[in-house]
Amino acid sequence: MLVDGERAWVTFEAPPIDTDDFPECGAAFVRERPDGFATETVGVADAKLVEQRPLVDFGVGWLETNR
């Protein structure tokens, strides 16, 4: 990190993060926005490919309503 224009090693306290409801939010996105993603094979796994802006916008709204 730059401190007064100089590289410095700094420590800080990270804010508390609660991600326990992210799976529920993701399931709601899949359920409510079936056109918002594509299911493809990546390597040997099925993956959901999602444009980030619509996902973030949905997540913000979902979290505001459900938290």
CHARMM internal coordinates of N, CA and C (Angstrom, degrees):
IC EDIT
DIST 1 N 1 CA 1.4231
DIST 1 CA 1 C 1.5270
ANGL 1 N 1 CA 1 C 107.37
DIST 1 C 2 N 1.3263
ANGL 1 CA 1 C 2 N 116.19
DIHE 1 N 1 CA 1 C 2 N 147.88
DIST 2 N 2 CA 1.4644
ANGL 1 C 2 N 2 CA 119.92
DIHE 1 CA 1 C 2 N 2 CA 176.03
DIST 2 CA 2 C 1.5227
ANGL 2 N 2 CA 2 C 109.76
DIHE 1 C 2 N 2 CA 2 C -90.36
DIST 2 C 3 N 1.3234
ANGL 2 CA 2 C 3 N 115.75
DIHE 2 N 2 CA 2 C 3 N 127.05
DIST 3 N 3 CA 1.4618
ANGL 2 C 3 N 3 CA 122.42
DIHE 2 CA 2 C 3 N 3 CA 175.32
DIST 3 CA 3 C 1.5142
ANGL 3 N 3 CA 3 C 106.61
DIHE 2 C 3 N 3 CA 3 C -124.24
DIST 3 C 4 N 1.3225
ANGL 3 CA 3 C 4 N 116.34
DIHE 3 N 3 CA 3 C 4 N 116.69
DIST 4 N 4 CA 1.4667
ANGL 3 C 4 N 4 CA 121.63
DIHE 3 CA 3 C 4 N 4 CA -176.45
DIST 4 CA 4 C 1.5236
ANGL 4 N 4 CA 4 C 110.95
DIHE 3 C 4 N 4 CA 4 C 53.94
DIST 4 C 5 N 1.3285
ANGL 4 CA 4 C 5 N 116.32
DIHE 4 N 4 CA 4 C 5 N 39.44
DIST 5 N 5 CA 1.4500
ANGL 4 C 5 N 5 CA 121.80
DIHE 4 CA 4 C 5 N 5 CA 177.26
DIST 5 CA 5 C 1.5167
ANGL 5 N 5 CA 5 C 115.33
DIHE 4 C 5 N 5 CA 5 C 80.06
DIST 5 C 6 N 1.3231
ANGL 5 CA 5 C 6 N 118.28
DIHE 5 N 5 CA 5 C 6 N 1.79
DIST 6 N 6 CA 1.4637
ANGL 5 C 6 N 6 CA 122.72
DIHE 5 CA 5 C 6 N 6 CA -178.83
DIST 6 CA 6 C 1.5226
ANGL 6 N 6 CA 6 C 109.84
DIHE 5 C 6 N 6 CA 6 C -116.30
DIST 6 C 7 N 1.3399
ANGL 6 CA 6 C 7 N 115.39
DIHE 6 N 6 CA 6 C 7 N 143.62
DIST 7 N 7 CA 1.4578
ANGL 6 C 7 N 7 CA 119.35
DIHE 6 CA 6 C 7 N 7 CA 174.63
DIST 7 CA 7 C 1.5180
ANGL 7 N 7 CA 7 C 109.52
DIHE 6 C 7 N 7 CA 7 C -67.73
DIST 7 C 8 N 1.3311
ANGL 7 CA 7 C 8 N 116.00
DIHE 7 N 7 CA 7 C 8 N 133.38
DIST 8 N 8 CA 1.4637
ANGL 7 C 8 N 8 CA 120.05
DIHE 7 CA 7 C 8 N 8 CA -179.24
DIST 8 CA 8 C 1.5206
ANGL 8 N 8 CA 8 C 109.40
DIHE 7 C 8 N 8 CA 8 C -145.45
DIST 8 C 9 N 1.3325
ANGL 8 CA 8 C 9 N 115.55
DIHE 8 N 8 CA 8 C 9 N 146.85
DIST 9 N 9 CA 1.4548
ANGL 8 C 9 N 9 CA 122.03
DIHE 8 CA 8 C 9 N 9 CA 173.91
DIST 9 CA 9 C 1.5271
ANGL 9 N 9 CA 9 C 106.18
DIHE 8 C 9 N 9 CA 9 C -86.34
DIST 9 C 10 N 1.3242
ANGL 9 CA 9 C 10 N 117.12
DIHE 9 N 9 CA 9 C 10 N 121.27
DIST 10 N 10 CA 1.4592
ANGL 9 C 10 N 10 CA 120.28
DIHE 9 CA 9 C 10 N 10 CA -178.21
DIST 10 CA 10 C 1.5247
ANGL 10 N 10 CA 10 C 109.75
DIHE 9 C 10 N 10 CA 10 C -126.39
DIST 10 C 11 N 1.3008
ANGL 10 CA 10 C 11 N 116.13
DIHE 10 N 10 CA 10 C 11 N 155.75
DIST 11 N 11 CA 1.4602
ANGL 10 C 11 N 11 CA 121.46
DIHE 10 CA 10 C 11 N 11 CA 173.60
DIST 11 CA 11 C 1.5214
ANGL 11 N 11 CA 11 C 108.29
DIHE 10 C 11 N 11 CA 11 C -117.36
DIST 11 C 12 N 1.3092
ANGL 11 CA 11 C 12 N 115.56
DIHE 11 N 11 CA 11 C 12 N 154.30
DIST 12 N 12 CA 1.4572
ANGL 11 C 12 N 12 CA 120.51
DIHE 11 CA 11 C 12 N 12 CA 178.98
DIST 12 CA 12 C 1.5201
ANGL 12 N 12 CA 12 C 108.39
DIHE 11 C 12 N 12 CA 12 C -155.90
DIST 12 C 13 N 1.3243
ANGL 12 CA 12 C 13 N 115.45
DIHE 12 N 12 CA 12 C 13 N 161.02
DIST 13 N 13 CA 1.4520
ANGL 12 C 13 N 13 CA 120.60
DIHE 12 CA 12 C 13 N 13 CA 175.34
DIST 13 CA 13 C 1.5160
ANGL 13 N 13 CA 13 C 108.35
DIHE 12 C 13 N 13 CA 13 C -92.82
DIST 13 C 14 N 1.3178
ANGL 13 CA 13 C 14 N 115.87
DIHE 13 N 13 CA 13 C 14 N 126.03
DIST 14 N 14 CA 1.4599
ANGL 13 C 14 N 14 CA 120.22
DIHE 13 CA 13 C 14 N 14 CA 177.03
DIST 14 CA 14 C 1.5254
ANGL 14 N 14 CA 14 C 108.99
DIHE 13 C 14 N 14 CA 14 C -76.66
DIST 14 C 15 N 1.3204
ANGL 14 CA 14 C 15 N 116.68
DIHE 14 N 14 CA 14 C 15 N 143.33
DIST 15 N 15 CA 1.4668
ANGL 14 C 15 N 15 CA 118.56
DIHE 14 CA 14 C 15 N 15 CA 177.48
DIST 15 CA 15 C 1.5275
ANGL 15 N 15 CA 15 C 109.86
DIHE 14 C 15 N 15 CA 15 C -67.64
DIST 15 C 16 N 1.3220
ANGL 15 CA 15 C 16 N 117.23
DIHE 15 N 15 CA 15 C 16 N 154.80
DIST 16 N 16 CA 1.4645
ANGL 15 C 16 N 16 CA 118.94
DIHE 15 CA 15 C 16 N 16 CA 177.77
DIST 16 CA 16 C 1.5288
ANGL 16 N 16 CA 16 C 110.12
DIHE 15 C 16 N 16 CA 16 C -63.91
DIST 16 C 17 N 1.3104
ANGL 16 CA 16 C 17 N 115.65
DIHE 16 N 16 CA 16 C 17 N 138.31
DIST 17 N 17 CA 1.4615
ANGL 16 C 17 N 17 CA 121.25
DIHE 16 CA 16 C 17 N 17 CA -178.68
DIST 17 CA 17 C 1.5193
ANGL 17 N 17 CA 17 C 108.45
DIHE 16 C 17 N 17 CA 17 C -124.10
DIST 17 C 18 N 1.3258
ANGL 17 CA 17 C 18 N 116.14
DIHE 17 N 17 CA 17 C 18 N 128.91
DIST 18 N 18 CA 1.4615
ANGL 17 C 18 N 18 CA 121.40
DIHE 17 CA 17 C 18 N 18 CA 179.53
DIST 18 CA 18 C 1.5256
ANGL 18 N 18 CA 18 C 108.16
DIHE 17 C 18 N 18 CA 18 C -118.66
DIST 18 C 19 N 1.3152
ANGL 18 CA 18 C 19 N 116.33
DIHE 18 N 18 CA 18 C 19 N 108.17
DIST 19 N 19 CA 1.4672
ANGL 18 C 19 N 19 CA 120.98
DIHE 18 CA 18 C 19 N 19 CA -179.25
DIST 19 CA 19 C 1.5234
ANGL 19 N 19 CA 19 C 112.11
DIHE 18 C 19 N 19 CA 19 C -110.65
DIST 19 C 20 N 1.3350
ANGL 19 CA 19 C 20 N 116.83
DIHE 19 N 19 CA 19 C 20 N 12.91
DIST 20 N 20 CA 1.4642
ANGL 19 C 20 N 20 CA 119.97
DIHE 19 CA 19 C 20 N 20 CA -175.08
DIST 20 CA 20 C 1.5230
ANGL 20 N 20 CA 20 C 113.55
DIHE 19 C 20 N 20 CA 20 C -59.40
DIST 20 C 21 N 1.3373
ANGL 20 CA 20 C 21 N 117.98
DIHE 20 N 20 CA 20 C 21 N -30.29
DIST 21 N 21 CA 1.4613
ANGL 20 C 21 N 21 CA 119.42
DIHE 20 CA 20 C 21 N 21 CA -177.31
DIST 21 CA 21 C 1.5340
ANGL 21 N 21 CA 21 C 113.43
DIHE 20 C 21 N 21 CA 21 C -96.35
DIST 21 C 22 N 1.3284
ANGL 21 CA 21 C 22 N 118.66
DIHE 21 N 21 CA 21 C 22 N 6.58
DIST 22 N 22 CA 1.4618
ANGL 21 C 22 N 22 CA 120.77
DIHE 21 CA 21 C 22 N 22 CA 178.36
DIST 22 CA 22 C 1.5291
ANGL 22 N 22 CA 22 C 113.03
DIHE 21 C 22 N 22 CA 22 C -60.58
DIST 22 C 23 N 1.3516
ANGL 22 CA 22 C 23 N 119.85
DIHE 22 N 22 CA 22 C 23 N -41.56
DIST 23 N 23 CA 1.4699
ANGL 22 C 23 N 23 CA 118.34
DIHE 22 CA 22 C 23 N 23 CA 177.42
DIST 23 CA 23 C 1.5312
ANGL 23 N 23 CA 23 C 112.46
DIHE 22 C 23 N 23 CA 23 C -59.91
DIST 23 C 24 N 1.3360
ANGL 23 CA 23 C 24 N 117.00
DIHE 23 N 23 CA 23 C 24 N -39.08
DIST 24 N 24 CA 1.4628
ANGL 23 C 24 N 24 CA 120.64
DIHE 23 CA 23 C 24 N 24 CA 178.41
DIST 24 CA 24 C 1.5291
ANGL 24 N 24 CA 24 C 110.64
DIHE 23 C 24 N 24 CA 24 C -66.12
DIST 24 C 25 N 1.3199
ANGL 24 CA 24 C 25 N 116.72
DIHE 24 N 24 CA 24 C 25 N -40.03
DIST 25 N 25 CA 1.4647
ANGL 24 C 25 N 25 CA 121.57
DIHE 24 CA 24 C 25 N 25 CA 177.41
DIST 25 CA 25 C 1.5276
ANGL 25 N 25 CA 25 C 110.29
DIHE 24 C 25 N 25 CA 25 C -63.54
DIST 25 C 26 N 1.3297
ANGL 25 CA 25 C 26 N 116.97
DIHE 25 N 25 CA 25 C 26 N -44.14
DIST 26 N 26 CA 1.4656
ANGL 25 C 26 N 26 CA 120.95
DIHE 25 CA 25 C 26 N 26 CA 178.32
DIST 26 CA 26 C 1.5131
ANGL 26 N 26 CA 26 C 111.96
DIHE 25 C 26 N 26 CA 26 C -62.66
DIST 26 C 27 N 1.3301
ANGL 26 CA 26 C 27 N 117.22
DIHE 26 N 26 CA 26 C 27 N -41.16
DIST 27 N 27 CA 1.4679
ANGL 26 C 27 N 27 CA 120.95
DIHE 26 CA 26 C 27 N 27 CA 178.04
DIST 27 CA 27 C 1.5211
ANGL 27 N 27 CA 27 C 110.43
DIHE 26 C 27 N 27 CA 27 C -64.12
DIST 27 C 28 N 1.3316
ANGL 27 CA 27 C 28 N 117.15
DIHE 27 N 27 CA 27 C 28 N -37.78
DIST 28 N 28 CA 1.4649
ANGL 27 C 28 N 28 CA 120.57
DIHE 27 CA 27 C 28 N 28 CA 177.83
DIST 28 CA 28 C 1.5253
ANGL 28 N 28 CA 28 C 110.32
DIHE 27 C 28 N 28 CA 28 C -65.24
DIST 28 C 29 N 1.3279
ANGL 28 CA 28 C 29 N 117.67
DIHE 28 N 28 CA 28 C 29 N -39.51
DIST 29 N 29 CA 1.4658
ANGL 28 C 29 N 29 CA 120.53
DIHE 28 CA 28 C 29 N 29 CA 177.70
DIST 29 CA 29 C 1.5234
ANGL 29 N 29 CA 29 C 110.65
DIHE 28 C 29 N 29 CA 29 C -61.28
DIST 29 C 30 N 1.3188
ANGL 29 CA 29 C 30 N 116.81
DIHE 29 N 29 CA 29 C 30 N -46.40
DIST 30 N 30 CA 1.4696
ANGL 29 C 30 N 30 CA 121.29
DIHE 29 CA 29 C 30 N 30 CA 179.87
DIST 30 CA 30 C 1.5265
ANGL 30 N 30 CA 30 C 110.05
DIHE 29 C 30 N 30 CA 30 C -61.69
DIST 30 C 31 N 1.3198
ANGL 30 CA 30 C 31 N 116.57
DIHE 30 N 30 CA 30 C 31 N -41.75
DIST 31 N 31 CA 1.4641
ANGL 30 C 31 N 31 CA 121.61
DIHE 30 CA 30 C 31 N 31 CA -178.10
DIST 31 CA 31 C 1.5361
ANGL 31 N 31 CA 31 C 111.77
DIHE 30 C 31 N 31 CA 31 C -70.29
DIST 31 C 32 N 1.3266
ANGL 31 CA 31 C 32 N 116.79
DIHE 31 N 31 CA 31 C 32 N -44.04
DIST 32 N 32 CA 1.4607
ANGL 31 C 32 N 32 CA 121.16
DIHE 31 CA 31 C 32 N 32 CA -173.00
DIST 32 CA 32 C 1.5264
ANGL 32 N 32 CA 32 C 113.91
DIHE 31 C 32 N 32 CA 32 C -90.04
DIST 32 C 33 N 1.3207
ANGL 32 CA 32 C 33 N 117.76
DIHE 32 N 32 CA 32 C 33 N -18.74
DIST 33 N 33 CA 1.4638
ANGL 32 C 33 N 33 CA 121.56
DIHE 32 CA 32 C 33 N 33 CA -178.64
DIST 33 CA 33 C 1.5246
ANGL 33 N 33 CA 33 C 110.73
DIHE 32 C 33 N 33 CA 33 C -129.41
DIST 33 C 34 N 1.3466
ANGL 33 CA 33 C 34 N 117.96
DIHE 33 N 33 CA 33 C 34 N 61.84
DIST 34 N 34 CA 1.4654
ANGL 33 C 34 N 34 CA 119.20
DIHE 33 CA 33 C 34 N 34 CA -177.48
DIST 34 CA 34 C 1.5294
ANGL 34 N 34 CA 34 C 113.18
DIHE 33 C 34 N 34 CA 34 C -61.43
DIST 34 C 35 N 1.3326
ANGL 34 CA 34 C 35 N 117.00
DIHE 34 N 34 CA 34 C 35 N -19.21
DIST 35 N 35 CA 1.4661
ANGL 34 C 35 N 35 CA 120.73
DIHE 34 CA 34 C 35 N 35 CA 176.78
DIST 35 CA 35 C 1.5300
ANGL 35 N 35 CA 35 C 111.68
DIHE 34 C 35 N 35 CA 35 C -89.19
DIST 35 C 36 N 1.3427
ANGL 35 CA 35 C 36 N 117.55
DIHE 35 N 35 CA 35 C 36 N 1.41
DIST 36 N 36 CA 1.4541
ANGL 35 C 36 N 36 CA 121.38
DIHE 35 CA 35 C 36 N 36 CA -173.46
DIST 36 CA 36 C 1.5118
ANGL 36 N 36 CA 36 C 114.99
DIHE 35 C 36 N 36 CA 36 C -90.01
DIST 36 C 37 N 1.3287
ANGL 36 CA 36 C 37 N 117.51
DIHE 36 N 36 CA 36 C 37 N 3.83
DIST 37 N 37 CA 1.4575
ANGL 36 C 37 N 37 CA 120.06
DIHE 36 CA 36 C 37 N 37 CA -178.14
DIST 37 CA 37 C 1.5213
ANGL 37 N 37 CA 37 C 109.27
DIHE 36 C 37 N 37 CA 37 C -156.62
DIST 37 C 38 N 1.3125
ANGL 37 CA 37 C 38 N 115.40
DIHE 37 N 37 CA 37 C 38 N 165.17
DIST 38 N 38 CA 1.4671
ANGL 37 C 38 N 38 CA 122.12
DIHE 37 CA 37 C 38 N 38 CA 173.77
DIST 38 CA 38 C 1.5222
ANGL 38 N 38 CA 38 C 107.33
DIHE 37 C 38 N 38 CA 38 C -124.30
DIST 38 C 39 N 1.3252
ANGL 38 CA 38 C 39 N 116.49
DIHE 38 N 38 CA 38 C 39 N 137.96
DIST 39 N 39 CA 1.4596
ANGL 38 C 39 N 39 CA 120.65
DIHE 38 CA 38 C 39 N 39 CA 175.73
DIST 39 CA 39 C 1.5197
ANGL 39 N 39 CA 39 C 107.78
DIHE 38 C 39 N 39 CA 39 C -97.02
DIST 39 C 40 N 1.3127
ANGL 39 CA 39 C 40 N 116.38
DIHE 39 N 39 CA 39 C 40 N 120.79
DIST 40 N 40 CA 1.4595
ANGL 39 C 40 N 40 CA 123.04
DIHE 39 CA 39 C 40 N 40 CA -177.69
DIST 40 CA 40 C 1.5225
ANGL 40 N 40 CA 40 C 109.27
DIHE 39 C 40 N 40 CA 40 C -134.30
DIST 40 C 41 N 1.3214
ANGL 40 CA 40 C 41 N 115.81
DIHE 40 N 40 CA 40 C 41 N 166.06
DIST 41 N 41 CA 1.4553
ANGL 40 C 41 N 41 CA 120.86
DIHE 40 CA 40 C 41 N 41 CA 174.22
DIST 41 CA 41 C 1.5219
ANGL 41 N 41 CA 41 C 108.56
DIHE 40 C 41 N 41 CA 41 C -93.91
DIST 41 C 42 N 1.3172
ANGL 41 CA 41 C 42 N 115.86
DIHE 41 N 41 CA 41 C 42 N 127.14
DIST 42 N 42 CA 1.4606
ANGL 41 C 42 N 42 CA 122.37
DIHE 41 CA 41 C 42 N 42 CA 176.28
DIST 42 CA 42 C 1.5206
ANGL 42 N 42 CA 42 C 105.93
DIHE 41 C 42 N 42 CA 42 C -120.76
DIST 42 C 43 N 1.3210
ANGL 42 CA 42 C 43 N 116.42
DIHE 42 N 42 CA 42 C 43 N 111.21
DIST 43 N 43 CA 1.4621
ANGL 42 C 43 N 43 CA 119.92
DIHE 42 CA 42 C 43 N 43 CA -172.41
DIST 43 CA 43 C 1.5137
ANGL 43 N 43 CA 43 C 107.99
DIHE 42 C 43 N 43 CA 43 C 67.68
DIST 43 C 44 N 1.3199
ANGL 43 CA 43 C 44 N 117.28
DIHE 43 N 43 CA 43 C 44 N -117.88
DIST 44 N 44 CA 1.4647
ANGL 43 C 44 N 44 CA 121.34
DIHE 43 CA 43 C 44 N 44 CA 178.01
DIST 44 CA 44 C 1.5283
ANGL 44 N 44 CA 44 C 111.32
DIHE 43 C 44 N 44 CA 44 C -113.84
DIST 44 C 45 N 1.3361
ANGL 44 CA 44 C 45 N 117.31
DIHE 44 N 44 CA 44 C 45 N 13.76
DIST 45 N 45 CA 1.4640
ANGL 44 C 45 N 45 CA 120.89
DIHE 44 CA 44 C 45 N 45 CA -177.03
DIST 45 CA 45 C 1.5210
ANGL 45 N 45 CA 45 C 110.86
DIHE 44 C 45 N 45 CA 45 C -116.36
DIST 45 C 46 N 1.3255
ANGL 45 CA 45 C 46 N 115.89
DIHE 45 N 45 CA 45 C 46 N 147.83
DIST 46 N 46 CA 1.4555
ANGL 45 C 46 N 46 CA 120.61
DIHE 45 CA 45 C 46 N 46 CA 169.98
DIST 46 CA 46 C 1.5253
ANGL 46 N 46 CA 46 C 107.63
DIHE 45 C 46 N 46 CA 46 C -77.99
DIST 46 C 47 N 1.3171
ANGL 46 CA 46 C 47 N 116.40
DIHE 46 N 46 CA 46 C 47 N 136.54
DIST 47 N 47 CA 1.4606
ANGL 46 C 47 N 47 CA 120.92
DIHE 46 CA 46 C 47 N 47 CA -178.25
DIST 47 CA 47 C 1.5163
ANGL 47 N 47 CA 47 C 109.50
DIHE 46 C 47 N 47 CA 47 C -136.20
DIST 47 C 48 N 1.3161
ANGL 47 CA 47 C 48 N 116.08
DIHE 47 N 47 CA 47 C 48 N 148.59
DIST 48 N 48 CA 1.4578
ANGL 47 C 48 N 48 CA 121.43
DIHE 47 CA 47 C 48 N 48 CA 173.84
DIST 48 CA 48 C 1.5265
ANGL 48 N 48 CA 48 C 106.88
DIHE 47 C 48 N 48 CA 48 C -99.06
DIST 48 C 49 N 1.3103
ANGL 48 CA 48 C 49 N 116.11
DIHE 48 N 48 CA 48 C 49 N 120.76
DIST 49 N 49 CA 1.4589
ANGL 48 C 49 N 49 CA 121.99
DIHE 48 CA 48 C 49 N 49 CA 179.36
DIST 49 CA 49 C 1.5234
ANGL 49 N 49 CA 49 C 107.43
DIHE 48 C 49 N 49 CA 49 C -98.39
DIST 49 C 50 N 1.3280
ANGL 49 CA 49 C 50 N 116.04
DIHE 49 N 49 CA 49 C 50 N 123.71
DIST 50 N 50 CA 1.4567
ANGL 49 C 50 N 50 CA 121.46
DIHE 49 CA 49 C 50 N 50 CA -170.21
DIST 50 CA 50 C 1.5202
ANGL 50 N 50 CA 50 C 109.71
DIHE 49 C 50 N 50 CA 50 C -132.15
DIST 50 C 51 N 1.3371
ANGL 50 CA 50 C 51 N 116.60
DIHE 50 N 50 CA 50 C 51 N 136.64
DIST 51 N 51 CA 1.4600
ANGL 50 C 51 N 51 CA 119.87
DIHE 50 CA 50 C 51 N 51 CA 169.88
DIST 51 CA 51 C 1.5212
ANGL 51 N 51 CA 51 C 107.27
DIHE 50 C 51 N 51 CA 51 C -71.95
DIST 51 C 52 N 1.3101
ANGL 51 CA 51 C 52 N 117.06
DIHE 51 N 51 CA 51 C 52 N 133.12
DIST 52 N 52 CA 1.4599
ANGL 51 C 52 N 52 CA 121.15
DIHE 51 CA 51 C 52 N 52 CA -171.21
DIST 52 CA 52 C 1.5276
ANGL 52 N 52 CA 52 C 114.28
DIHE 51 C 52 N 52 CA 52 C -68.52
DIST 52 C 53 N 1.3230
ANGL 52 CA 52 C 53 N 118.85
DIHE 52 N 52 CA 52 C 53 N -41.90
DIST 53 N 53 CA 1.4691
ANGL 52 C 53 N 53 CA 120.21
DIHE 52 CA 52 C 53 N 53 CA -175.81
DIST 53 CA 53 C 1.5290
ANGL 53 N 53 CA 53 C 111.50
DIHE 52 C 53 N 53 CA 53 C -58.93
DIST 53 C 54 N 1.3509
ANGL 53 CA 53 C 54 N 120.01
DIHE 53 N 53 CA 53 C 54 N -50.42
DIST 54 N 54 CA 1.4711
ANGL 53 C 54 N 54 CA 118.49
DIHE 53 CA 53 C 54 N 54 CA 178.27
DIST 54 CA 54 C 1.5284
ANGL 54 N 54 CA 54 C 112.62
DIHE 53 C 54 N 54 CA 54 C -61.71
DIST 54 C 55 N 1.3253
ANGL 54 CA 54 C 55 N 117.24
DIHE 54 N 54 CA 54 C 55 N -36.04
DIST 55 N 55 CA 1.4648
ANGL 54 C 55 N 55 CA 120.44
DIHE 54 CA 54 C 55 N 55 CA 179.28
DIST 55 CA 55 C 1.5280
ANGL 55 N 55 CA 55 C 110.96
DIHE 54 C 55 N 55 CA 55 C -66.28
DIST 55 C 56 N 1.3273
ANGL 55 CA 55 C 56 N 117.00
DIHE 55 N 55 CA 55 C 56 N -44.30
DIST 56 N 56 CA 1.4648
ANGL 55 C 56 N 56 CA 120.85
DIHE 55 CA 55 C 56 N 56 CA 179.06
DIST 56 CA 56 C 1.5247
ANGL 56 N 56 CA 56 C 110.29
DIHE 55 C 56 N 56 CA 56 C -64.54
DIST 56 C 57 N 1.3289
ANGL 56 CA 56 C 57 N 117.22
DIHE 56 N 56 CA 56 C 57 N -45.27
DIST 57 N 57 CA 1.4645
ANGL 56 C 57 N 57 CA 120.27
DIHE 56 CA 56 C 57 N 57 CA 179.37
DIST 57 CA 57 C 1.5264
ANGL 57 N 57 CA 57 C 110.93
DIHE 56 C 57 N 57 CA 57 C -59.78
DIST 57 C 58 N 1.3280
ANGL 57 CA 57 C 58 N 116.84
DIHE 57 N 57 CA 57 C 58 N -43.76
DIST 58 N 58 CA 1.4604
ANGL 57 C 58 N 58 CA 120.82
DIHE 57 CA 57 C 58 N 58 CA 177.44
DIST 58 CA 58 C 1.5242
ANGL 58 N 58 CA 58 C 109.93
DIHE 57 C 58 N 58 CA 58 C -62.09
DIST 58 C 59 N 1.3214
ANGL 58 CA 58 C 59 N 116.87
DIHE 58 N 58 CA 58 C 59 N -46.74
DIST 59 N 59 CA 1.4590
ANGL 58 C 59 N 59 CA 121.12
DIHE 58 CA 58 C 59 N 59 CA -178.26
DIST 59 CA 59 C 1.5206
ANGL 59 N 59 CA 59 C 112.62
DIHE 58 C 59 N 59 CA 59 C -60.49
DIST 59 C 60 N 1.3228
ANGL 59 CA 59 C 60 N 117.35
DIHE 59 N 59 CA 59 C 60 N -41.46
DIST 60 N 60 CA 1.4645
ANGL 59 C 60 N 60 CA 120.64
DIHE 59 CA 59 C 60 N 60 CA 178.35
DIST 60 CA 60 C 1.5225
ANGL 60 N 60 CA 60 C 109.72
DIHE 59 C 60 N 60 CA 60 C -60.53
DIST 60 C 61 N 1.3309
ANGL 60 CA 60 C 61 N 116.63
DIHE 60 N 60 CA 60 C 61 N -48.70
DIST 61 N 61 CA 1.4655
ANGL 60 C 61 N 61 CA 120.11
DIHE 60 CA 60 C 61 N 61 CA 179.29
DIST 61 CA 61 C 1.5150
ANGL 61 N 61 CA 61 C 112.22
DIHE 60 C 61 N 61 CA 61 C -62.18
DIST 61 C 62 N 1.3265
ANGL 61 CA 61 C 62 N 115.91
DIHE 61 N 61 CA 61 C 62 N -42.53
DIST 62 N 62 CA 1.4680
ANGL 61 C 62 N 62 CA 120.35
DIHE 61 CA 61 C 62 N 62 CA -179.00
DIST 62 CA 62 C 1.5205
ANGL 62 N 62 CA 62 C 110.56
DIHE 61 C 62 N 62 CA 62 C -63.71
DIST 62 C 63 N 1.3284
ANGL 62 CA 62 C 63 N 116.70
DIHE 62 N 62 CA 62 C 63 N -44.93
DIST 63 N 63 CA 1.4613
ANGL 62 C 63 N 63 CA 120.20
DIHE 62 CA 62 C 63 N 63 CA -179.57
DIST 63 CA 63 C 1.5271
ANGL 63 N 63 CA 63 C 111.58
DIHE 62 C 63 N 63 CA 63 C -65.70
DIST 63 C 64 N 1.3219
ANGL 63 CA 63 C 64 N 117.63
DIHE 63 N 63 CA 63 C 64 N -39.00
DIST 64 N 64 CA 1.4679
ANGL 63 C 64 N 64 CA 120.13
DIHE 63 CA 63 C 64 N 64 CA 178.07
DIST 64 CA 64 C 1.5252
ANGL 64 N 64 CA 64 C 111.15
DIHE 63 C 64 N 64 CA 64 C -62.69
DIST 64 C 65 N 1.3233
ANGL 64 CA 64 C 65 N 116.96
DIHE 64 N 64 CA 64 C 65 N -34.70
DIST 65 N 65 CA 1.4661
ANGL 64 C 65 N 65 CA 121.36
DIHE 64 CA 64 C 65 N 65 CA -179.27
DIST 65 CA 65 C 1.5208
ANGL 65 N 65 CA 65 C 112.41
DIHE 64 C 65 N 65 CA 65 C -81.22
DIST 65 C 66 N 1.3229
ANGL 65 CA 65 C 66 N 117.59
DIHE 65 N 65 CA 65 C 66 N -36.33
DIST 66 N 66 CA 1.4605
ANGL 65 C 66 N 66 CA 121.13
DIHE 65 CA 65 C 66 N 66 CA -169.49
DIST 66 CA 66 C 1.5246
ANGL 66 N 66 CA 66 C 115.52
DIHE 65 C 66 N 66 CA 66 C -104.62
DIST 66 C 67 N 1.2933
ANGL 66 CA 66 C 67 N 118.04
DIHE 66 N 66 CA 66 C 67 N -4.22
DIST 67 N 67 CA 1.4792
ANGL 66 C 67 N 67 CA 119.01
DIHE 66 CA 66 C 67 N 67 CA 177.85
DIST 67 CA 67 C 1.5015
ANGL 67 N 67 CA 67 C 110.20
DIHE 66 C 67 N 67 CA 67 C -105.02
END
COOR INIT
IC SEED 1 N 1 CA 1 C
IC BUILD
